[in-house]
Amino acid sequence: MNSKQLCDLAVEALEDIKGIDIKILDVVDKSSVTDIMIFASGSTSRQVKALANNVAIKAKEAGSPALGLEGDDTNEWVLVDLGDVVVHVMQPSIREFYNLEKLWGEDSPSELR
């Protein structure tokens, strides 16, 4: 599965569970670790967990299991590592505090969505 297909799968999985403010950033020229970062919010820790788990489940069903799942013990910020795509699911206050989209250049021309 290529990066674009994996990205589409992750976004669809987030939309299935009503992820909030989904953003996609192309970081291929900014990172040697991944090609695409996806950011989404969940209104509660329970929704954050459900969003991240749904991404991991859908990826596994498609034959591209997650390489890692971090932060699912507190569910304030859960990172799903799909290799070429990294998904950050956060509660709104955590997302605002860390402001990763700005760090990775949300306003740059490489923004996909």
HUSULTA-V671429 format. One record per backbone hydrogen bond with DSSP energy under -1.0 kcal/mol. NH is the residue of the N-H (numbers start at 1). CO is the residue of the C=O. If there is no record, write none. Layout:
nh = (NH/NH)
co = (CO/CO)
This chain:
nh = (6/7/8/9/10/11/12/13/14/15/16/18/19/20/23/25/26/27/30/31/35/36/37/38/39/40/41/42/48/49/50/51/52/53/54/55/56/57/58/59/60/61/62/63/64/67/68/70/75/78/79/80/81/82/84/86/87/88/89/90/91/95/96/97/98/99/103/104/105/106/108/111/112/113)
co = (2/3/4/5/6/7/8/9/10/11/12/15/14/41/39/37/110/35/27/27/84/84/25/86/23/88/20/90/44/45/46/47/48/49/50/51/52/53/54/55/56/57/58/60/59/81/81/79/71/89/70/87/68/85/82/36/80/38/78/40/76/91/92/93/94/95/99/100/102/101/105/108/24/24)
